[in-house]
Amino acid sequence: MNEYASETATDSTDSTDPNDEPPASHFLDVDNLSDDELAEVFSTAGELKVAHRAGKPHAVLPNRTLAMLFEKPSTRTRVSFETGMTQLGGHAVYLGPDTTHLDHGEPVADTARALSRYVDAVMARVFDHDALESMAAHASVPVVNGLSDDAHPCQTLADLFTIYEQFGGFEDVEVAWVGDGNNVAQSFAVGAAMAGLDLTMATPEGYEPDDDVLARADERGCAPEVVHDPEAAVEGADVVYTDVWVSMGEEEEREAKLGDFEGFQVNDDLLAGAPEATVMHCLPAHRGEEITADVLESDRTVVWEQAENRMHTQKALLAHLLGAE
């Protein structure tokens, strides 16, 4: 054995097992952050956005690697995370639906353990939230929820940051959610409580956010008022937010849901009750269903700012989770 090989063998024997290190901080939903941490992420996002637009380098995570695990297709999540890691000086590895052994019987726990030996963080976009819980339980690096059936916290970070930018803060801002109490709505309900927003959610009966989500929102500030009258919810609102009625994986429910959501479309008639309201949508939008093309393309929407802010807030989140200066 040559001298180099001998030294390497000795070093590897004495190396620390990464699974013996302190547990990593995960981001499976927005309330995994404290109020102070949320404020820190927004402050960092603002700085990173200024640097990005000024063309100033901000490689605060050099040589770090993010694994991006996708069970669902994506545009904004993939591009914002991958571009963001590049701008932070790191690297992202895309693992699509057919490129891992998860689809061939490997347990999530085994994938999490292996990835923890290769990368500094994992972002996973999955169907089943329980899969994220299992991954976080077995990973020794931070796991970030890029979307699950229960929650979409990265979207909430961008939503709240966009509202902060538009209104200079959260105080006295009234928000109306109109549509499905889906994963986006559930994370937003908790995030709005943390930010101190006055939130009313209008959903058809049977489509309300889960009771445990409302309880968590109440614990972090104030649970939103949930109603079934979109006109009442929108009346006097500063922000009107909607999302698709038929999410990925719900195609078989499409016709039934379109009937159930009749009257919940964000259009000029509904917005007559909030003539100055800013309109938000997390995208992709189904024009002519949950929102009209005229409203989506109007000057009152901030959807493209929301989309851009996905990248800035996620960069700030990664910097926080990975301890960047």
N, C-alpha and C positions, 0 to 999 in steps of 0.2 A: 504494500500500500504506500503510495507516495505521500509526501508531507502534507500537501493540500487536502487529500482525501482523508488523511488521519485527523487533521484539525476539524474538518467538516463533520466527520462521524462523531467526534467528541462533542462538538457544539450541538448537534441534533439530539444527542442523548440528554444533554442538560437543558434543552429548550423547554419553555413553558407551554403546557397544553392550553390552547385558547379556550377550551371549554371549562377550564378551571378559573378563568378570569371572572370578575364581577359581572352580574347580569347586564345585558345591554338595555338601553332605553329604546322602547318601540313606539311607533306612532300608528296605532290601529284605529283610533278615532281621536277627534279633536280634543276631547277632555283628558287625553293622556298628558297634555301640557298643562302646567299651572297657569294661572292668570299672568304671572310675571314672565313665564317662558313664552306665552303667546305674544305679549307686548315686545319681548326681545326679538322674536321671529319677524314681527312686522317692522320693527326698527331696522333690522338687518336687511329685510326685503327692500325697504326704501333706499338704503344705501347701495345695494346691489343693482337696483333698477337705474339709479342715477349713473352708476359706473357703466352699466351696459349701454345706456343711451348715449353716453359721452365717448364710448369706444375705449374706455380705460380697462386694462386687464385687472382681474380680481380672482386670481388663481389661489384661493385660500385652502383648497383641498388637493394639493399636488400629489400625483401618483396614487390617489385613492380610486377604488373601483366599486361601481354599483352594479349589481346583478338586477336585471329587469325581467321579472317572470310574468308572462302574460297567458292567461287562459281565455281572455276576451280580447277581441280586436280593439285597436285604439289609434287615434290620431294625436290629440292634444297631450295625453298622458305620456305616450312614448317620446314624442318629439321634445316636449318640454323637459322631461327628465334627462334624456340623452344629450340634448344641447346644453342643458344646465350643467351637467357634470363636466362637459368639455370646457365650458367657460370657467368653471371652478378649478380647472387644471387637472381634472381626473379623467376617468374613462368609464363608459357604460357598456355592459354586455347584454344584448337582447336575447332572451330565451322565449321563443314563441310557443304556441300551443302544441306543436308537433316536434319540438326540438329537445325535450327533456324526457326522462324516464317516468315522470309523474303520470303520463297517459298510458304507461305500460306496466303499472302496478307498483312502482316504488312508493313507499309511504312518504308523506310530506315531511315527517320528522327526519328521515334519512337524507332527503334533499337539503333540508335546512342545515343539518350537521356538516354535510359536504361543502355546501356553498360558504359556510362560515370559515372554512379553511382557505378559501380562495379570495374572497371579496371583503370589502369593508362595510357594506350595507346591502340589503335586499329590498327592492320594491316589488310588490306582487299585486297583480290585478286579477282577481279571481271571482268565481261564482259564489262559493260558499265561504261565509265569514269564519266558520269553524276551522277551515284550512289555514287561515291567517293566524288564528289563535294557536294552532298546533305548531306552525312554523316559528312563531315568536317564542313558544315554550321551549323549543329545541335549538334555536339559533343563538350563537354567541356574539352576533353582530346585530345592529339595529334592523328591524323589519318595518317597512313603511307600507301602509295600505294605499295602493293605487286605485282601488275601487273593489268593493265586495257587495253582496246582496243586501247587507245591512247598513253600510256606511261608505261615504266618499269624503274623508276628512281633508284631503289635499285640495279638493274643490272648495271646501268651506274656507280654508285659509285664503285662497284667491278671492272668494266672494267678500269676505270681511275686509280684506285689504283694499279691495275696490271701493267698497262703501266708505271706508276711512278716507281714501283719497278724494272721493267725490264730495264728502261733507265735512272734511277736516276733523273727523272724529266720529264717535258713536252717540253722543249725547243728543237726546230729543229726536232721534231718527226713527221713524215708524216704517216698518217693513211689512208687506203683505206677501205671503206665499200663496200661489193659486195653482192647484192641480193635485198631483199624486203625492201622498206622504211617503215617498220612496227613500232610497238610500241617500240621495242628495239632500232631500228635505230633512231627514233624520239627523245627519251631521250638522246641517245648517241650524236646526233648532237648538242643538246643544251649544254650537259656536256663538249663536246670537245671544244666548243667555250669558255666556262668558263675557261677551263684549258689552252687555248692557243694552242691547237693542230691544225696542218694543216690537214684538213680532206677533202677527196674527196669521194663522194658517187656515186657508179655506180648501177643504177637500170634499169630494162626495162621501156619503156615508159608507163606511167600510174601508175607506182608503186613508184613514188617519195614521199618523206616526204611531209606533208601538208605545204602549204604556210605560215600559221601562226607559225608553228614550225621553219621554216627557218628564219622568221622575229624575233622570240625570240632569236634564235642563233645569229643573227646579232646584236641584242641589247646587248647581253652578251659578245660579242667579235668579232666573224666573222662567217657569214653563210658559211656552207660547199659549195664547188663546186659540183654541181649535174650533172652527165654525164650519157650516156647510153652505154658506151664502157668500159667493165670491164678491158680489157687489158691496156687501157690508164690510168684508175684509179690506177691500181696496179703498173705501171711502176715506179720503184725506191722507192716504199713504204717501210717504216720500220715495219709497222703493217698491216696485212690484216685480216679483221674481217667479218664474215658472220653469218647468222642465217637461220633457217628453212624457206622454201618457203611457206609451208602450215601450218599455225598456228592452234591451237585448235579452233574449231568452224568454220573452213573453209574447212572441208572435202569435201563438195559438189563442191568446186572450184578446187579440186586437179588436175584433168586432164588438165584443162585449164591453171592452173598456171605452171604446169610442162612444158607445151609447151611454155608459155611466157618467162620462165626463161632459156630456152636453151642457152647455151654459158656462163652462169653466175656461173657455178660450180667452186669452189676453188679446183683446182687439180694441178698436177705437171706442166702441160703446161702453165696454167695461171700464176703460181708462177715463171716461168722462167724469167719474167720481174722484179721480186723482189727476187733474190736468197737468200738474207739474211733476208728476212722479217719474223717476228714473226707472227704466225697465232693464231687468237682468235675465239672462238665460245661460245655463252652463254649456250648452251645445253638446252634440249636434241638435239642431232644431228641425222639427217637422212642420214646415210652413203650411198653414191651413188647418192644422190640428190644434195644438196647445197655444199657438201664437200665429197671428197673421203675418204675411210677408211685409205688409205696409208698416206694421209696428216694429218688426224686427229690423227693418232697413231704415227706420227713422232716426233722427238726431237724438232722440231721448234714450236710446239704448246704449249700454256700455259693454256689450257682449264681447267686443274685440279686446277691450281693456281687461275684462275678466280673463279671457284666453291668454293674453300676454302675462298677466299676473300669476297664472299657474306656474310659469317658469321661475319668476322672481321669488315667490313665496316658498316653492319647493327647494330652490337653492339655499334659501335662508334656513329652512328646516334641516336640510342635510348638513349645513355648516354647524347648526346647533347640536344635532345628534352625534356628529363625528368630532366635536370639540375643536372646530377651527377658531383661530384667533380673529 
